[in-house]
């Protein structure tokens, strides 16, 4: 865990922010490469990615603040809501925010909706690879206690230590328990998902297939990772399901429905 990358004068640069920046750069670069294959103007895709970045950060932060208001923000200084450089983004909130912002821009510039969505979908998975590494370096989104050889132990006075203390898993003078590195689980899963979507992009049968597959694939991989999460307060778990699992269910169904509807509506494309 190394949350601080370096100091630039009085400015502190956090690894979380660096990884988020790398996520968008990697997403932009790969999306522009796919845009050429679909004969979409690369400059428009770059503009879409900028809108996605703004929408995703706003959506991810809004959902995080509303979800953890009682635990982290009630009674604090109001500007703590904007301190995203220290972590505190919810991916599904970012996905919703990015989808809304992207839809507005795509409709405004009259770009083909599902073709553009297919161009962007693999980049979303690739961006999350870097984002979860940022979570690991920041010490958030960690797993439940584990005895596996690859379990990790965050230092004292980290977010993990504070959370385990609040949950009664350790005493005030005890070191943190070793936990599942769920951030790495999710990073690896998203890289595999990216490879699968990039492969599918070259072989898709209809526009929107890659995006629909992304929704299904991410819901599955996210639910797998959520099974090992250990940072949620007890009142955030409902019938054994974490917030991430609860959102994954409609995301999975939406992906299946979208794929079925678009496959019937659109003419089949020859594989290349």
Beta strands, then each sheet from edge to edge (+ up, - down):
strand 1: 4-8
strand 2: 11-14
sheet 1: 1+ 2-
end
